[in-house]
Amino acid sequence: MAWLGCIPLLAGLLGIVFIPGASICLLAGMRPRYVVALAPLISMSLVSLLPVLFAKFGMRWSIGSFAGTFVVFCLAVALICRGRARWPQRVALPSALWIGGVVAWLGHVLPAVIGRSPRTPIQQIDPTYHMNLVWFMANTGNGSSISAPTRMFGLETSETAAPSGWHDLVALMGTGRVVEATNTMAIVLPTLWVVGISLLAYVAFSANTKLVVWTQLASLVFSEFPTILQSSYPVWPNALAIALLPFACAAMWMAIRDWRAQKHSALGYVGVGAAAILITCGIALVHPSFVFNMASLSVFPLLYLLIRGIWRSPSQRRRKSLLWLGGVVLVVVGASLAMFTIPYVSAVAARMMSSYGGEPAIGIEAILKIVSGATAHKEGTVVPVKMSQALMNVCGMVLFIGAVLMCWRRRDKIVWLSWLGTAFIALIVYWRVPGVLGMIGGFWYMNAHRVIAPLEVPATLLFGLGLAQWSYLLSLLLKTVFRAKNAAGLSRAITLGVVLVAGFSAGIITKNAFYQVVYNPKSDFVTIHMSSPEIAMIERAQKKIKGPVRVIGDPTNGSAMMQALGGVEVVFPQMYYRPSNTNEAYLLSNFDKLGTEPKVCDLVRKYNIRYFYYDSDKETFGKTGQVKDDGIQVPPSPKEAELVDRGGTARLYKITACRSS
């Protein structure tokens, strides 16, 4: 199986995500339960922040430089925290947790790998940008979020900054296997998700093994994350930031619980606050949505804990605390509103509110989608998907009802409040509420996919409670009506069987279809622009093209993938290009004048453009993107270029008309 060849990549990526942070936590003397929660957060903060420093000091971003810096960090922490290091003791987790975790992991991973090769690239707009930026980072050694993205927007253009922590992580795997490394992230994210949601359930439910296992299995009901955010709506950096949310929530939950039980100095508050800010800044360089998602998940629980703490305090202190709390709320609200009066901020907010078109989904449908955990897609892509997705949606609704019924047995207020905060944002987005509330929804680009995915963090816990409740009610039925001797065990077995059919089996069918629709070259999805023969031709390019040369072509017809998949730099590495880049705009419009217009050859020589990618297919919708210039759409004559290779309707030419004079 081709995916077995990706085991070293999987081990490398997971090792980078967990080992640095875990080592630093252990050397610092942290409690073992904090190590699991903080390890990926600290590791990804290092992966995101270090490239910025490396670029400032002229250091290359590579696995060697990262490993060396990590060793220095460990030595520094060991010296500072000398004598405090704690080495993990062997902890025997219940076998049920391992089984539940493996089943949940397989339910998310199998759909990502069945029926496709790790060498086959996704055919979507944003992933083309992400994969080519990874290639540039690995090739140039510049991983800084402040400067590395610049080349993606032009050969000669203004410096461009963009959060690039996801790209920094994948770039550590090198230039030769960019597509395989990015595809392997489809296994890394479910691993992070299952571990994180298991940890959060363990913390939230006070180590109740049964509830943790039910939560693990409940995660199978969801298609939005991690599946859709890695396939039919691929926002890879955003998805990685969402996968880190359960770890951050678990760490915050434990910290608040422990903090209230102990007294701390002002220095302790400063230290914890500084560490939290540094980690948050690092994860924000993976994707800024991490900050907004954490805010929506935690604002109601934090307000509840503050008000409860004030209410339980002595009367004199209560009044003073209420005044302080009211003042802080007024300042925060006032400052937030004042920010929107700044022209730049209001312009950005307006753009984010209108970035994605669509009609408001006002009505019961939006509410049903939110409470059932249904995908934000309007419908499935093929008939089996519609059927299996509908089954999963019904299961989600049933589990939500079970969670509501569970409120009579136990009160998980924090989980419910966390869900309410993000569900409120989801309703704003679905209904496309205007005004100030719309500006809040604008932080999620008023796009349901981006808010339904983080909503899964508390929703998965609630659905786990729902499974437990229905299992309990079934046991009562078996005991009272059917006089079953082992009613509890029998009810758990029946519930597990239903989960395996509805969540696991139907889930694999549904989720695999979402991957196939954007990975299968034979798919009729709107963004598909390369056939299998074209992909094979691009893969052969790295053997046929030698040296630091560039390829030019319409990026929407497959030429952009010459970089990440073919290993050759392209002039246009993403579907979008800046019209203000006059030289590139000139080439797009006038490339058909190759050999007759001196300026074309001047630019070809200046930028070392040696090859031209042409595709005669003008009908496939995925090949008709933003680039409309006729000049780049005309095949060259034999006098101007010689054919090097062909694949499907695509041709690769070597430019001969502009030899050095």
Secondary structure as the mmCIF struct_conf table of DSSP 4:
data_model
#
loop_
_struct_conf.conf_type_id
_struct_conf.id
_struct_conf.beg_label_comp_id
_struct_conf.beg_label_asym_id
_struct_conf.beg_label_seq_id
_struct_conf.end_label_comp_id
_struct_conf.end_label_asym_id
_struct_conf.end_label_seq_id
HELX_RH_3T_P HELX_RH_3T_P1 ALA A 2 CYS A 6
HELX_RH_AL_P HELX_RH_AL_P1 ILE A 7 LEU A 27
TURN_TY1_P TURN_TY1_P1 ALA A 28 GLY A 29
HELX_RH_AL_P HELX_RH_AL_P2 PRO A 32 LYS A 56
TURN_TY1_P TURN_TY1_P2 PHE A 57 GLY A 58
BEND BEND1 SER A 62 SER A 62
HELX_RH_AL_P HELX_RH_AL_P3 ILE A 63 ILE A 80
TURN_TY1_P TURN_TY1_P3 CYS A 81 GLY A 83
HELX_LH_PP_P HELX_LH_PP_P1 TRP A 87 ARG A 90
HELX_RH_AL_P HELX_RH_AL_P4 SER A 95 VAL A 113
TURN_TY1_P TURN_TY1_P4 ILE A 114 GLY A 115
TURN_TY1_P TURN_TY1_P5 PRO A 118 ARG A 119
BEND BEND2 THR A 120 THR A 120
HELX_LH_PP_P HELX_LH_PP_P2 PRO A 121 ILE A 122
HELX_RH_AL_P HELX_RH_AL_P5 ILE A 125 THR A 140
TURN_TY1_P TURN_TY1_P6 SER A 145 SER A 147
HELX_RH_3T_P HELX_RH_3T_P2 ALA A 148 PHE A 153
BEND BEND3 LEU A 155 GLU A 156
HELX_RH_AL_P HELX_RH_AL_P6 GLY A 165 ALA A 171
TURN_TY1_P TURN_TY1_P7 LEU A 172 MET A 173
BEND BEND4 THR A 175 THR A 175
TURN_TY1_P TURN_TY1_P8 GLY A 176 ARG A 177
HELX_RH_AL_P HELX_RH_AL_P7 VAL A 178 ALA A 204
TURN_TY1_P TURN_TY1_P9 PHE A 205 ALA A 207
HELX_RH_AL_P HELX_RH_AL_P8 THR A 209 ALA A 218
HELX_RH_3T_P HELX_RH_3T_P3 SER A 219 VAL A 221
BEND BEND5 SER A 223 SER A 223
TURN_TY1_P TURN_TY1_P10 GLU A 224 THR A 227
HELX_RH_3T_P HELX_RH_3T_P4 ILE A 228 GLN A 230
TURN_TY1_P TURN_TY1_P11 SER A 231 SER A 232
BEND BEND6 TYR A 233 TYR A 233
HELX_RH_AL_P HELX_RH_AL_P9 TRP A 236 ALA A 243
TURN_TY1_P TURN_TY1_P12 LEU A 244 LEU A 244
HELX_RH_AL_P HELX_RH_AL_P10 LEU A 245 ALA A 261
BEND BEND7 GLN A 262 GLN A 262
HELX_RH_AL_P HELX_RH_AL_P11 ALA A 266 ALA A 284
TURN_TY1_P TURN_TY1_P13 LEU A 285 VAL A 286
TURN_TY1_P TURN_TY1_P14 PRO A 288 PRO A 288
HELX_RH_AL_P HELX_RH_AL_P12 SER A 289 TRP A 311
TURN_TY1_P TURN_TY1_P15 ARG A 312 ARG A 312
BEND BEND8 SER A 313 SER A 313
HELX_RH_AL_P HELX_RH_AL_P13 SER A 315 MET A 339
TURN_TY1_P TURN_TY1_P16 PHE A 340 THR A 341
BEND BEND9 ILE A 342 ILE A 342
HELX_RH_AL_P HELX_RH_AL_P14 PRO A 343 MET A 353
TURN_TY1_P TURN_TY1_P17 SER A 354 SER A 354
BEND BEND10 SER A 355 TYR A 356
BEND BEND11 GLY A 363 GLY A 363
HELX_RH_AL_P HELX_RH_AL_P15 ILE A 364 SER A 372
TURN_TY1_P TURN_TY1_P18 GLY A 373 GLY A 373
BEND BEND12 ALA A 376 GLU A 379
BEND BEND13 THR A 381 VAL A 382
HELX_RH_AL_P HELX_RH_AL_P16 VAL A 383 MET A 406
TURN_TY1_P TURN_TY1_P19 CYS A 407 ARG A 409
HELX_RH_AL_P HELX_RH_AL_P17 LYS A 413 TRP A 431
TURN_TY1_P TURN_TY1_P20 ARG A 432 ARG A 432
HELX_RH_AL_P HELX_RH_AL_P18 GLY A 435 GLY A 442
TURN_TY1_P TURN_TY1_P21 PHE A 443 MET A 446
HELX_RH_AL_P HELX_RH_AL_P19 ALA A 448 THR A 480
TURN_TY1_P TURN_TY1_P22 VAL A 481 VAL A 481
BEND BEND14 PHE A 482 PHE A 482
TURN_TY1_P TURN_TY1_P23 LYS A 485 ASN A 486
HELX_RH_AL_P HELX_RH_AL_P20 ALA A 487 VAL A 499
HELX_RH_PI_P HELX_RH_PI_P1 LEU A 500 SER A 505
HELX_RH_AL_P HELX_RH_AL_P21 ALA A 506 TYR A 519
TURN_TY1_P TURN_TY1_P24 PRO A 521 LYS A 522
TURN_TY1_P TURN_TY1_P25 VAL A 526 THR A 527
HELX_RH_AL_P HELX_RH_AL_P22 SER A 532 LYS A 544
BEND BEND15 GLY A 547 PRO A 548
STRN STRN1 ARG A 550 GLY A 553
HELX_RH_3T_P HELX_RH_3T_P5 PRO A 555 ASN A 557
TURN_TY1_P TURN_TY1_P26 GLY A 558 ALA A 560
HELX_RH_AL_P HELX_RH_AL_P23 MET A 561 ALA A 564
TURN_TY1_P TURN_TY1_P27 LEU A 565 GLY A 566
STRN STRN2 GLU A 569 VAL A 570
BEND BEND16 VAL A 571 VAL A 571
BEND BEND17 GLN A 574 MET A 575
TURN_TY1_P TURN_TY1_P28 PRO A 579 SER A 580
HELX_RH_AL_P HELX_RH_AL_P24 THR A 582 ASN A 590
HELX_RH_3T_P HELX_RH_3T_P6 PHE A 591 LYS A 593
TURN_TY1_P TURN_TY1_P29 LEU A 594 THR A 596
HELX_RH_AL_P HELX_RH_AL_P25 PRO A 598 LYS A 606
TURN_TY1_P TURN_TY1_P30 TYR A 607 ASN A 608
STRN STRN3 ILE A 609 ASP A 615
HELX_RH_3T_P HELX_RH_3T_P7 PHE A 621 LYS A 623
BEND BEND18 GLN A 626 GLN A 626
HELX_RH_3T_P HELX_RH_3T_P8 ASP A 630 GLN A 633
BEND BEND19 VAL A 634 VAL A 634
HELX_LH_PP_P HELX_LH_PP_P3 PRO A 635 SER A 637
TURN_TY1_P TURN_TY1_P31 PRO A 638 GLU A 640
STRN STRN4 ALA A 641 GLY A 647
TURN_TY1_P TURN_TY1_P32 GLY A 648 THR A 649
STRN STRN5 ALA A 650 ILE A 655
TURN_TY1_P TURN_TY1_P33 ALA A 657 CYS A 658
#
